[in-house]
Amino acid sequence: MLEPALVVFDDQRGSFGPLTDLRAAFELRAGLSTCLERIEHRLKRRASALFCAPAIAPLLRERHSALINALPPGDAFELVSGACMGTLKPFRCNREHAEMLVGACSEDAAGNGERTPWAMTARIAQTLTEDLDIFRDAPVLTNCERRALRAEEGQSIGAHPIMIDRSASIGPLCVIDASKGPVVLGAGVIIGPCSVLIGPCAILDSSVISPRALIKANTVIGPHCRIGGEVGGTIFQGFSNKSHDGHLGDAFVGEWVNIGAGTDNSNLLNTYGEVIVRLEADGGLVRTGTQFWGCVIGDHAKFAIGTRIMTGTTIGTGAMIASSRPPATLVDRFAWITDSAEAARTFRMDKFLDTARAMMQRRGQTLSSAAEARLCELHSKAQQQ
């Protein structure tokens, strides 16, 4: 009997703001991998089809070999909703039922979804512990060895696993504290001298941690990032920079973001009350259910030196902030905010694309035609608001 085809879909019921402008919710980073990669490794097979919002389907076709927004042949399917982090029991159904469920973006498919950025960051400790088992035979861990720091590297403490890829480099006088959770250093990672890493945390492939950095608990630095200063309770999707001093706490950062030196965010209200956010200009206020939440930063956002980001801020895709005053707690996509302007303007699309291409070229990447088309679509909508 043939195994049912695995279908993973974004039910589009999550609240991720600009983080899903260029990706499906199941492509968001959760720990050592994206949600989709976790699902595939837990079920030990690749997804045959992926369902997402039509606007981002061309992007997924560039990134994945699976069918996009179409079911494969056959009459037996297992459906999983995208942001599956808890118990995973795929929902088995025939073609007629599958077409109905993905068409209606049903929640009947399996999994306990993490439907907000702060829910995903709050789960990092559990996620990383699970990942050490889920990915134990996967490339992300196969070249890792569990070991303490060597004398020339510094000092490590704690009973939780410290997993260090054999190609990682650790400077002198570093400290790794695994007393409250695991620490994972991926392939090609460079940890600068005198840095402190507190588990649970993960620094993934080819990321560089600046000298004297403090990477606090519940942090995941995605691949190809440059991170310095103080960071905690935060997920970096990947390919972003925060190379210098400054604080970033309880945040979710997209790709191709550049955070200038001395930029700080607040992740706690002066009243110690629950943080309430707005993720979309046309959306309502959203309760986070927590005292600690800093910000959501969409892809390709840029911050000048010394930027101050207030508690519960959402920064839209492509925004450029260069003002001495803190920006509003909801910054529109492609906003151009400077001290010289009385009100926010819109980043010129040609200038934005030049900047995006220049940053991506520094990482050996190019802006795909599908990504450019989607960014132009988002820019056009931003101008109409």
SERO-4910 file (N, C-alpha, C, O; in steps of 0.05 Angstrom, whole numbers):
BEGIN
 pado doro    nc1    nc2    nc3   cac1   cac2   cac3    cc1    cc2    cc3    oc1    oc2    oc3
  Met    A     17    -24      0      0      0      0     18     25      0     36     27     16
  Leu    A     11     44    -18     27     68    -20     23     86      4      1     88     15
  Glu    A     45     98     13     44    117     35     29    142     27     33    152      4
  Pro    A     11    153     43     -3    178     36     16    200     31     37    202     44
  Ala    A     10    217     12     26    241      6     24    261     28      2    267     37
  Leu    A     46    272     37     47    292     58     41    320     46     55    328     27
  Val    A     22    333     57     14    360     48     16    379     72      3    375     92
  Val    A     32    400     69     36    420     90     24    446     80     30    455     58
  Phe    A      7    458     96     -5    483     87     -6    504    108     -8    499    132
  Asp    A     -5    529     99     -8    552    116    -37    559    118    -49    568     98
  Asp    A    -49    555    141    -78    561    143    -84    591    144   -107    599    144
  Gln    A    -63    608    145    -65    637    144    -82    648    166    -94    670    164
  Arg    A    -83    634    189    -97    643    212    -78    654    233    -87    663    254
  Gly    A    -52    653    228    -33    664    247    -32    694    244    -42    706    225
  Ser    A    -18    707    263    -14    736    264     16    741    265     28    743    286
  Phe    A     28    743    241     57    747    239     65    773    227     89    779    224
  Gly    A     45    790    219     52    816    208     70    814    184     66    796    167
  Pro    A     90    831    182    108    831    158    125    807    155    136    803    133
  Leu    A    127    790    175    144    766    173    135    747    152    150    730    142
  Thr    A    109    748    144     99    730    124     93    745     98     77    736     81
  Asp    A    105    768     94    103    782     68    117    767     46    107    767     23
  Leu    A    139    753     52    155    740     32    158    710     37    174    697     24
  Arg    A    143    699     56    145    671     62    119    661     75    104    677     85
  Ala    A    115    635     73     93    623     87    100    620    117    123    620    124
  Ala    A     80    617    134     84    614    162    102    590    168    118    590    187
  Phe    A     99    569    152    115    545    157    144    548    149    160    530    154
  Glu    A    151    570    136    179    576    130    193    592    151    216    598    149
  Leu    A    178    600    172    190    616    194    209    598    210    204    574    213
  Arg    A    231    610    219    250    595    235    239    590    263    227    609    275
  Ala    A    242    566    273    232    560    300    255    554    319    254    562    342
  Gly    A    275    539    310    298    531    326    321    526    308    332    544    295
  Leu    A    329    501    306    351    493    287    341    494    258    358    490    240
  Ser    A    316    497    254    305    496    227    280    513    225    271    525    244
  Thr    A    268    512    202    241    524    198    220    504    208    226    481    213
  Cys    A    195    514    210    173    496    218    170    474    198    165    451    206
  Leu    A    172    479    172    169    459    152    190    437    155    184    413    153
  Glu    A    215    445    159    236    425    162    232    408    186    239    384    186
  Arg    A    222    420    208    216    404    232    195    383    226    197    360    234
  Ile    A    174    391    212    152    372    205    163    349    188    158    326    194
  Glu    A    179    356    168    190    335    150    208    316    165    208    292    160
  His    A    225    326    183    243    309    198    229    292    218    236    269    223
  Arg    A    208    303    231    193    287    250    178    265    237    175    243    248
  Leu    A    168    270    213    153    249    198    170    232    180    161    213    168
  Lys    A    196    240    178    216    225    163    209    223    133    214    202    121
  Arg    A    197    244    122    193    245     93    188    274     85    179    290    100
  Arg    A    193    279     59    189    305     48    160    310     41    145    292     35
  Ala    A    152    335     43    125    343     35    123    341      4    141    350    -10
  Ser    A    101    329     -5     96    327    -34     83    353    -44     86    359    -68
  Ala    A     69    367    -27     55    392    -35     55    412    -12     53    404     11
  Leu    A     57    437    -20     55    459     -1     34    479    -10     32    485    -33
  Phe    A     17    488      9     -4    507      3      1    533     18      7    532     42
  Cys    A     -1    555      4      4    581     16    -14    602      3    -30    596    -15
  Ala    A    -11    627     12    -26    649      0    -17    652    -29      7    650    -35
  Pro    A    -36    656    -48    -28    659    -76     -7    680    -82      9    676   -100
  Ala    A     -6    701    -66     13    723    -71     42    714    -68     60    726    -81
  Ile    A     47    694    -51     75    686    -47     81    659    -60    103    648    -57
  Ala    A     61    648    -74     66    622    -87     90    622   -106    105    603   -106
  Pro    A     94    644   -122    118    644   -140    144    642   -124    164    630   -133
  Leu    A    145    654   -100    169    653    -83    174    624    -74    197    615    -74
  Leu    A    153    610    -66    156    583    -57    165    564    -79    179    545    -75
  Arg    A    155    570   -103    164    553   -126    193    556   -131    206    537   -141
  Glu    A    205    579   -125    234    582   -128    250    567   -106    272    559   -110
  Arg    A    238    564    -82    252    553    -59    248    524    -55    264    511    -41
  His    A    226    512    -65    219    485    -58    214    468    -84    205    479   -104
  Ser    A    220    443    -82    215    424   -104    187    413   -103    177    401   -122
  Ala    A    173    415    -80    145    405    -78    126    420    -95    132    443   -104
  Leu    A    103    408   -101     82    422   -115     72    445    -97     71    442    -73
  Ile    A     66    467   -109     56    491    -95     27    496   -102     20    500   -126
  Asn    A     10    496    -82    -19    501    -86    -32    481   -105    -51    488   -120
  Ala    A    -23    457   -105    -35    435   -122    -29    409   -109     -7    404    -99
  Leu    A    -48    391   -108    -45    365    -97    -32    346   -117    -37    348   -141
  Pro    A    -15    328   -107     -3    308   -125    -24    287   -133    -45    286   -121
  Pro    A    -17    270   -152    -36    248   -159    -41    230   -135    -25    228   -116
  Gly    A    -63    216   -137    -70    197   -115    -95    205   -100   -107    225   -106
  Asp    A   -102    187    -82   -127    192    -66   -123    189    -36   -142    185    -21
  Ala    A    -97    189    -28    -91    186      0    -71    208      9    -49    211     -3
  Phe    A    -79    224     29    -63    247     37    -61    249     67    -80    240     81
  Glu    A    -39    260     77    -36    268    104    -31    298    106    -12    308     94
  Leu    A    -49    312    119    -48    341    121    -36    350    147    -44    340    168
  Val    A    -19    370    146     -8    382    170     -9    412    167      1    423    147
  Ser    A    -20    427    186    -19    456    185      9    466    191     23    454    207
  Gly    A     16    489    180     43    497    178     59    501    203     81    490    206
  Ala    A     49    516    223     65    523    247     62    501    268     54    508    291
  Cys    A     68    477    261     64    454    280     89    452    298    111    447    289
  Met    A     85    456    324    107    454    343    102    434    365    121    425    378
  Gly    A     77    427    370     70    409    392     67    380    381     81    371    364
  Thr    A     47    366    392     41    339    384     34    339    354     18    355    345
  Leu    A     46    321    339     42    320    310     29    294    302     42    273    303
  Lys    A      4    295    294    -11    272    284    -25    280    259    -47    292    260
  Pro    A    -13    275    236    -24    283    210    -53    274    207    -60    252    215
  Phe    A    -69    291    193    -97    285    188    -99    270    162    -93    281    141
  Arg    A   -108    245    162   -110    229    138   -137    233    125   -158    234    138
  Cys    A   -136    236     98   -161    240     84   -158    233     54   -135    228     45
  Asn    A   -180    233     40   -179    227     11   -177    254     -4   -176    275      8
  Arg    A   -176    252    -31   -172    276    -47   -194    296    -43   -189    320    -40
  Glu    A   -219    287    -44   -241    306    -41   -240    321    -15   -244    346    -15
  His    A   -234    307      7   -232    320     33   -208    338     34   -209    360     45
  Ala    A   -186    330     22   -161    346     22   -166    372      8   -158    393     17
  Glu    A   -179    371    -16   -184    395    -31   -202    414    -15   -198    439    -16
  Met    A   -221    403     -1   -239    420     15   -224    433     38   -228    457     44
  Leu    A   -206    418     51   -192    428     75   -172    450     67   -171    471     80
  Val    A   -155    445     47   -135    465     40   -149    489     28   -139    512     30
  Gly    A   -171    485     14   -185    507      2   -198    525     23   -200    549     19
  Ala    A   -206    514     45   -219    529     66   -199    538     88   -207    550    108
  Cys    A   -173    531     84   -153    537    104   -161    527    131   -161    541    151
  Ser    A   -169    502    132   -180    490    156   -159    486    178   -136    481    173
  Glu    A   -169    487    203   -152    481    226   -155    451    234   -144    443    254
  Asp    A   -170    436    218   -174    408    225   -148    392    223   -145    371    236
  Ala    A   -130    401    206   -105    386    202    -89    387    228    -94    404    245
  Ala    A    -69    369    229    -57    363    255    -38    385    264    -29    402    249
  Gly    A    -33    386    290    -12    402    302    -22    424    320    -43    436    315
  Asn    A     -6    430    340    -11    453    357      5    476    345     29    477    349
  Gly    A     -9    495    332      5    516    318     14    538    337      0    545    356
  Glu    A     38    550    331     47    574    344     40    597    325     53    600    305
  Arg    A     21    613    332      9    631    313     16    660    316      4    677    303
  Thr    A     36    666    332     47    693    335     77    691    338     88    671    346
  Pro    A     91    713    332    120    713    336    128    708    365    147    694    371
  Trp    A    113    721    384    120    717    412    115    689    422    128    680    441
  Ala    A     95    675    411     91    647    418    115    630    409    122    611    423
  Met    A    126    636    386    149    621    376    174    626    393    188    607    399
  Thr    A    179    651    400    203    656    416    200    646    444    219    637    456
  Ala    A    175    646    455    171    636    482    176    606    484    181    596    506
  Arg    A    176    593    461    179    563    461    207    555    454    212    531    452
  Ile    A    226    573    452    253    566    442    266    544    460    278    526    449
  Ala    A    264    546    486    276    527    503    267    499    497    283    480    495
  Gln    A    240    495    495    229    469    489    236    461    460    242    437    455
  Thr    A    235    480    442    240    473    414    269    463    410    273    443    397
  Leu    A    288    477    422    316    468    418    321    441    431    336    425    420
  Thr    A    309    436    454    312    410    466    301    388    448    313    367    445
  Glu    A    277    393    437    266    374    418    283    370    393    286    348    383
  Asp    A    294    393    383    310    392    359    335    374    361    343    362    341
  Leu    A    346    373    385    370    356    388    363    327    383    381    311    375
  Asp    A    338    319    387    330    292    380    320    290    351    327    271    337
  Ile    A    304    310    343    292    309    316    314    309    294    312    295    274
  Phe    A    335    325    299    356    328    278    382    314    285    403    321    274
  Arg    A    381    294    302    406    282    311    421    269    288    446    267    290
  Asp    A    408    260    267    421    248    244    421    266    220    427    257    198
  Ala    A    413    291    223    411    310    201    437    326    198    452    328    217
  Pro    A    442    338    175    466    353    170    472    375    191    495    381    197
  Val    A    451    387    202    455    408    221    469    399    246    481    416    260
  Leu    A    469    373    252    482    363    276    502    341    271    518    335    289
  Thr    A    503    330    247    520    306    243    550    312    246    566    294    253
  Asn    A    558    337    241    586    343    244    592    357    271    614    367    276
  Cys    A    572    357    289    576    369    315    587    348    335    581    324    333
  Glu    A    602    358    354    610    341    376    601    354    402    602    379    405
  Arg    A    593    337    421    585    348    447    610    350    464    624    331    470
  Arg    A    616    375    471    641    378    486    641    404    501    625    422    496
  Ala    A    659    406    521    663    431    536    683    448    520    696    439    501
  Leu    A    684    474    527    704    491    515    732    482    523    737    474    545
  Arg    A    750    485    504    778    479    510    791    503    525    780    525    525
  Ala    A    813    498    538    826    518    554    832    544    538    829    566    549
  Glu    A    840    541    513    846    564    497    821    579    488    823    601    478
  Glu    A    798    567    491    773    579    482    759    594    505    746    614    500
  Gly    A    762    584    529    749    596    552    738    576    571    751    555    576
  Gln    A    714    581    581    702    563    602    673    557    595    659    574    586
  Ser    A    665    532    600    637    525    596    627    511    622    642    498    636
  Ile    A    602    516    628    589    505    652    562    494    645    550    502    624
  Gly    A    551    477    662    524    468    659    523    439    648    541    430    634
  Ala    A    501    426    654    498    397    647    483    393    620    483    371    610
  His    A    471    414    609    457    411    584    477    408    561    500    417    564
  Pro    A    469    396    539    488    392    517    499    418    506    485    438    502
  Ile    A    525    418    500    538    438    485    548    425    459    567    409    460
  Met    A    535    431    437    541    418    411    555    438    393    544    459    386
  Ile    A    580    431    386    597    450    371    605    436    345    618    415    346
  Asp    A    599    448    322    607    437    297    638    438    295    650    457    305
  Arg    A    649    417    283    678    415    282    691    438    266    715    443    268
  Ser    A    675    451    249    686    474    233    682    501    247    691    521    236
  Ala    A    669    501    270    664    527    284    690    536    297    708    520    303
  Ser    A    692    563    300    716    575    312    708    592    336    689    608    334
  Ile    A    721    587    359    715    601    384    739    616    394    760    604    399
  Gly    A    737    642    397    759    658    406    765    654    435    750    640    449
  Pro    A    787    666    445    795    662    473    776    677    492    763    696    485
  Leu    A    776    667    517    762    680    540    732    681    536    719    699    547
  Cys    A    721    662    522    692    660    519    680    643    541    694    628    555
  Val    A    654    647    546    640    632    566    614    621    553    599    635    541
  Ile    A    610    595    557    585    583    549    571    571    574    583    554    588
  Asp    A    547    581    580    532    573    603    509    555    594    489    565    584
  Ala    A    512    529    598    491    510    591    476    500    615    466    477    615
  Ser    A    475    516    636    463    506    661    432    505    659    420    491    674
  Lys    A    421    521    640    391    521    638    381    512    611    357    513    606
  Gly    A    399    505    593    390    495    567    414    491    549    436    499    554
  Pro    A    409    477    526    430    470    508    441    494    492    427    514    490
  Val    A    465    491    482    477    511    465    487    496    440    501    476    442
  Val    A    480    506    416    488    494    391    502    515    374    492    537    370
  Leu    A    526    507    364    541    524    345    544    509    319    555    487    318
  Gly    A    534    520    298    533    507    272    558    509    256    579    519    265
  Ala    A    557    499    231    580    498    214    590    526    207    574    543    200
  Gly    A    616    530    209    628    555    201    623    578    219    629    601    212
  Val    A    611    573    242    605    595    261    631    606    273    650    590    278
  Ile    A    632    632    277    655    645    289    645    660    314    628    677    312
  Ile    A    657    653    337    650    666    362    674    684    369    696    674    374
  Gly    A    670    710    371    691    728    377    701    726    406    686    716    423
  Pro    A    725    736    411    736    734    438    719    748    459    705    767    453
  Cys    A    719    736    483    705    748    506    675    748    504    662    763    518
  Ser    A    664    732    486    635    730    484    623    712    504    637    693    514
  Val    A    598    717    512    583    700    531    558    690    518    542    706    507
  Leu    A    554    664    518    531    651    506    517    636    528    529    619    542
  Ile    A    491    641    532    475    629    553    453    612    541    436    623    526
  Gly    A    452    587    547    432    569    536    405    572    550    404    581    573
  Pro    A    384    564    537    384    552    510    388    573    488    375    594    488
  Cys    A    406    567    470    410    584    447    424    569    425    436    548    430
  Ala    A    421    579    401    434    566    377    444    588    359    431    607    353
  Ile    A    469    584    350    481    601    330    486    584    305    501    565    306
  Leu    A    472    590    283    471    572    261    491    579    239    505    599    240
  Asp    A    492    562    218    514    561    199    523    589    189    508    606    181
  Ser    A    550    592    190    564    615    179    557    642    192    563    663    181
  Ser    A    545    641    216    540    666    230    565    674    246    580    657    255
  Val    A    568    700    250    591    710    264    582    726    288    565    744    286
  Ile    A    592    720    312    586    734    336    610    753    343    633    744    345
  Ser    A    604    778    346    625    798    350    639    795    377    626    784    395
  Pro    A    663    803    380    677    803    406    660    817    427    648    837    422
  Arg    A    661    805    451    647    816    475    617    815    473    603    828    489
  Ala    A    606    800    455    577    798    453    565    783    476    579    765    488
  Leu    A    540    789    483    525    774    503    500    763    490    481    778    484
  Ile    A    500    737    485    477    723    473    463    709    496    472    689    506
  Lys    A    440    720    504    426    710    527    407    687    519    405    679    496
  Ala    A    395    676    540    378    652    536    355    657    517    347    679    512
  Asn    A    346    634    505    323    634    488    327    651    463    310    667    455
  Thr    A    350    646    450    358    661    426    366    641    405    380    622    410
  Val    A    357    647    380    365    631    357    375    651    336    359    668    326
  Ile    A    400    649    328    411    665    307    412    648    282    428    629    281
  Gly    A    396    654    262    395    639    238    421    641    222    440    655    230
  Pro    A    423    627    199    448    626    184    456    653    172    439    670    166
  His    A    482    657    169    494    680    155    486    706    168    480    726    154
  Cys    A    486    708    194    481    733    209    507    743    221    526    729    224
  Arg    A    507    769    227    529    782    241    517    795    265    502    814    263
  Ile    A    524    785    289    510    794    314    530    803    335    550    789    340
  Gly    A    525    826    347    541    836    369    523    849    390    499    849    387
  Gly    A    535    859    411    520    871    433    505    851    449    514    828    453
  Glu    A    482    860    460    466    843    477    440    835    463    425    852    453
  Val    A    436    809    461    412    798    447    401    776    465    415    759    475
  Gly    A    374    776    468    362    755    484    333    750    476    319    769    468
  Gly    A    323    726    479    295    719    473    287    725    445    264    733    440
  Thr    A    305    722    426    301    732    399    307    711    378    325    694    382
  Ile    A    292    711    356    297    694    333    305    713    309    291    731    303
  Phe    A    329    707    298    336    719    272    331    698    250    342    676    251
  Gln    A    314    705    231    308    686    210    334    678    194    337    655    187
  Gly    A    351    697    190    376    692    176    385    716    159    369    733    153
  Phe    A    410    717    151    421    737    133    416    765    142    412    783    126
  Ser    A    418    770    168    414    797    179    438    806    196    453    789    205
  Asn    A    440    832    200    463    843    214    455    859    238    437    876    237
  Lys    A    468    854    261    468    871    284    496    868    296    499    856    317
  Ser    A    515    879    282    543    873    288    554    887    313    574    879    324
  His    A    541    909    321    553    926    341    538    926    367    518    912    370
  Asp    A    548    942    386    535    943    413    507    954    410    500    967    391
  Gly    A    491    948    430    462    955    431    446    932    440    456    909    439
  His    A    422    937    450    405    916    461    382    909    443    369    926    432
  Leu    A    378    883    439    354    873    425    343    850    441    356    829    445
  Gly    A    319    853    451    307    832    468    279    825    460    263    843    453
  Asp    A    272    799    461    245    789    457    234    800    430    216    816    429
  Ala    A    247    790    409    241    801    382    242    778    362    253    757    367
  Phe    A    230    783    338    233    765    315    241    783    292    227    801    284
  Val    A    265    776    280    277    792    260    277    776    234    286    753    233
  Gly    A    268    788    212    267    775    186    295    774    173    315    775    187
  Glu    A    296    771    147    321    769    132    328    796    120    311    814    116
  Trp    A    355    800    116    366    823    102    360    849    118    356    870    106
  Val    A    360    847    144    356    870    162    384    880    170    402    864    175
  Asn    A    387    906    172    412    917    182    406    936    205    391    956    202
  Ile    A    416    930    229    411    945    253    436    960    261    457    948    267
  Gly    A    435    987    260    459   1004    264    469   1003    292    455    995    311
  Ala    A    495   1011    295    508   1011    321    493   1027    341    482   1048    335
  Gly    A    492   1017    365    479   1031    388    449   1030    387    436   1044    404
  Thr    A    437   1015    369    407   1013    368    398    996    392    410    976    398
  Asp    A    377   1006    405    366    992    429    336    989    426    323   1006    415
  Asn    A    326    966    436    297    964    438    288    959    467    303    948    483
  Ser    A    264    968    473    252    963    499    235    938    496    220    935    477
  Asn    A    236    921    516    219    897    515    201    895    541    190    873    546
  Leu    A    199    917    556    183    917    580    172    945    584    187    965    584
  Leu    A    146    946    589    133    972    594    140    983    621    146    967    640
  Asn    A    141   1009    624    146   1021    650    125   1013    671    130   1014    695
  Thr    A    101   1006    662     79    998    680     80    969    687     65    960    704
  Tyr    A     99    954    674    101    925    678     75    910    669     69    888    678
  Gly    A     60    923    652     35    911    642     39    894    618     61    891    607
  Glu    A     17    881    610     17    864    586     23    881    561     12    903    558
  Val    A     41    871    544     47    885    519     25    880    499     17    857    494
  Ile    A     15    902    487     -6    900    467      6    912    441     17    934    442
  Val    A      3    898    419     16    906    394     -5    909    371    -28    900    373
  Arg    A      4    923    351    -11    923    325      8    913    304     29    925    299
  Leu    A      1    892    290     18    880    270     12    890    242     29    888    224
  Glu    A    -12    901    237    -20    911    211    -35    937    214    -49    941    234
  Ala    A    -31    955    195    -45    981    197    -75    978    196    -89    993    209
  Asp    A    -85    958    182   -114    953    180   -123    932    200   -146    923    198
  Gly    A   -106    925    218   -114    905    238   -118    917    266   -110    940    270
  Gly    A   -130    902    283   -135    912    310   -111    908    328    -90    897    320
  Leu    A   -114    917    353    -94    912    373    -94    883    381   -115    870    383
  Val    A    -70    872    386    -67    844    393    -54    842    420    -33    853    425
  Arg    A    -67    827    438    -55    822    465    -34    800    462    -39    779    450
  Thr    A    -10    805    473     11    785    472      9    765    495     20    743    493
  Gly    A     -4    772    517     -6    754    540     20    753    555     24    735    572
  Thr    A     38    772    550     64    772    564     73    800    571     65    819    559
  Gln    A     89    802    592    101    828    600    125    835    581    132    858    579
  Phe    A    136    815    569    161    819    554    156    814    524    153    791    515
  Trp    A    156    836    509    157    834    480    169    859    469    161    881    476
  Gly    A    188    856    452    203    878    441    192    887    414    180    908    412
  Cys    A    198    871    393    190    881    366    190    858    346    202    837    349
  Val    A    175    864    324    176    848    300    189    865    279    182    889    275
  Ile    A    209    855    265    223    870    244    221    855    218    232    833    215
  Gly    A    208    867    198    204    854    172    230    854    156    249    868    162
  Asp    A    230    838    135    253    835    117    261    862    105    245    879    100
  His    A    287    864    101    299    887     87    296    914    102    300    935     90
  Ala    A    288    913    128    287    938    143    316    947    150    334    931    153
  Lys    A    319    974    152    345    985    158    343   1006    180    324   1021    181
  Phe    A    362   1006    199    362   1024    222    388   1039    223    410   1027    221
  Ala    A    387   1066    226    411   1082    230    422   1077    258    410   1065    274
  Ile    A    446   1088    262    459   1085    289    442   1098    310    429   1119    305
  Gly    A    441   1087    333    428   1099    356    398   1099    355    385   1115    369
  Thr    A    386   1082    338    357   1081    337    345   1070    363    356   1051    374
  Arg    A    323   1082    372    309   1072    396    282   1060    387    267   1073    373
  Ile    A    277   1035    395    253   1021    387    237   1015    412    247   1003    431
  Met    A    212   1025    413    196   1023    437    183    995    439    182    979    420
  Thr    A    174    989    463    161    963    469    138    957    450    121    974    445
  Gly    A    138    933    439    116    924    423    114    936    395     92    939    384
  Thr    A    137    944    384    138    957    358    137    936    335    149    915    338
  Thr    A    124    943    313    125    928    289    136    945    267    126    967    261
  Ile    A    158    935    254    172    949    233    166    935    207    172    911    204
  Gly    A    154    949    188    146    937    163    168    930    144    190    941    147
  Thr    A    163    911    126    182    904    106    193    928     91    177    945     83
  Gly    A    219    930     87    231    951     71    233    978     84    240    997     70
  Ala    A    226    981    109    226   1007    122    255   1016    126    273   1000    131
  Met    A    260   1042    125    286   1054    130    282   1076    152    268   1095    147
  Ile    A    295   1072    175    292   1089    198    318   1103    204    337   1089    211
  Ala    A    318   1129    202    342   1145    208    334   1170    223    338   1192    213
  Ser    A    322   1167    246    313   1190    261    323   1188    290    327   1166    301
  Ser    A    326   1211    302    335   1211    330    313   1205    350    318   1198    373
  Arg    A    288   1208    340    265   1201    357    256   1172    352    260   1163    329
  Pro    A    246   1159    372    236   1132    366    214   1132    345    197   1149    345
  Pro    A    214   1112    328    192   1111    308    166   1102    322    166   1093    345
  Ala    A    144   1106    308    118   1097    319    119   1067    324    135   1053    313
  Thr    A    101   1058    340    100   1029    347     90   1012    324     90    987    325
  Leu    A     80   1024    302     74   1010    277     85   1027    255     76   1049    249
  Val    A    106   1016    242    119   1029    220    110   1015    194    114    991    191
  Asp    A    100   1031    175     89   1019    150    112   1007    133    135   1014    136
  Arg    A    104    989    116    123    978     97    134   1000     80    120   1018     70
  Phe    A    160    999     75    175   1018     58    173   1047     68    177   1065     53
  Ala    A    168   1050     94    169   1077    105    197   1088    104    217   1073    109
  Trp    A    200   1114     99    226   1127     99    224   1149    120    211   1170    116
  Ile    A    237   1144    143    233   1161    167    260   1174    173    279   1161    180
  Thr    A    261   1201    172    285   1216    178    277   1241    195    253   1248    196
  Asp    A    296   1253    208    291   1278    223    283   1301    205    268   1318    214
  Ser    A    292   1301    181    287   1324    163    259   1324    151    250   1344    141
  Ala    A    246   1301    153    218   1300    142    198   1303    164    200   1292    186
  Glu    A    177   1319    158    156   1324    178    139   1299    182    129   1294    204
  Ala    A    137   1283    162    121   1258    164    136   1236    148    153   1242    131
  Ala    A    130   1212    154    142   1189    140    136   1190    110    113   1195    102
  Arg    A    156   1186     94    152   1183     65    155   1154     58    159   1137     75
  Thr    A    153   1149     32    156   1121     23    183   1119      9    191   1135     -9
  Phe    A    198   1098     16    224   1092      4    220   1089    -26    204   1073    -35
  Arg    A    235   1104    -42    234   1101    -71    241   1073    -79    261   1061    -69
  Met    A    225   1061    -97    229   1033   -103    256   1027   -117    269   1007   -111
  Asp    A    265   1045   -134    290   1041   -148    313   1041   -128    332   1025   -129
  Lys    A    312   1060   -109    333   1062    -88    332   1038    -69    352   1028    -61
  Phe    A    307   1030    -63    305   1006    -46    317    982    -59    332    967    -46
  Leu    A    311    977    -84    321    954    -98    352    955   -100    365    934    -98
  Asp    A    363    979   -105    392    981   -106    404    973    -79    424    959    -78
  Thr    A    392    982    -57    402    975    -30    400    946    -24    418    933    -14
  Ala    A    377    934    -31    372    906    -26    392    889    -42    404    870    -31
  Arg    A    397    896    -67    416    880    -83    444    882    -72    459    863    -72
  Ala    A    451    907    -63    478    911    -53    483    894    -28    504    882    -25
  Met    A    463    893    -10    466    878     15    468    848      9    484    833     20
  Met    A    450    839     -9    449    810    -15    475    801    -30    484    779    -25
  Gln    A    486    819    -46    511    812    -60    534    807    -40    551    790    -46
  Arg    A    534    821    -18    554    817      3    553    789     15    573    780     26
  Arg    A    531    775     13    528    748     22    528    728     -1    522    704      3
  Gly    A    535    737    -25    535    719    -48    507    711    -57    504    691    -70
  Gln    A    487    728    -51    459    722    -59    450    743    -79    461    765    -81
  Thr    A    429    736    -94    416    754   -113    386    756   -107    374    738    -96
  Leu    A    375    778   -115    346    782   -112    332    769   -135    336    776   -158
  Ser    A    316    749   -130    303    733   -151    281    750   -163    271    770   -152
  Ser    A    272    742   -187    251    756   -201    225    754   -186    210    774   -185
  Ala    A    219    731   -173    194    729   -158    195    746   -133    175    759   -126
  Ala    A    218    748   -120    220    765    -96    217    794   -104    204    810    -90
  Glu    A    230    802   -126    228    830   -135    199    837   -142    189    859   -135
  Ala    A    185    819   -155    157    824   -163    140    827   -138    122    844   -136
  Arg    A    144    810   -118    129    811    -93    135    837    -78    116    850    -68
  Leu    A    160    845    -77    167    870    -64    155    894    -78    145    913    -65
  Cys    A    154    894   -104    142    915   -119    112    916   -114    100    938   -112
  Glu    A     99    893   -111     71    892   -104     66    904    -77     47    920    -73
  Leu    A     82    897    -57     79    908    -30     84    938    -30     70    953    -16
  His    A    104    947    -46    110    975    -47     86    991    -59     80   1012    -49
  Ser    A     74    980    -80     51    993    -92     28    996    -73     15   1016    -72
  Lys    A     23    975    -57      2    977    -37      9    997    -15     -9   1011     -6
  Ala    A     35    999     -8     43   1018     13     38   1047      3     30   1064     19
  Gln    A     42   1052    -22     38   1079    -33      9   1086    -34      2   1110    -33
  Gln    A     -9   1066    -36    -37   1072    -38    -50   1077    -11    -73   1086     -9
  Gln    A    -36   1070     11    -47   1073     38    -47   1102     46    -57   1109     68
***
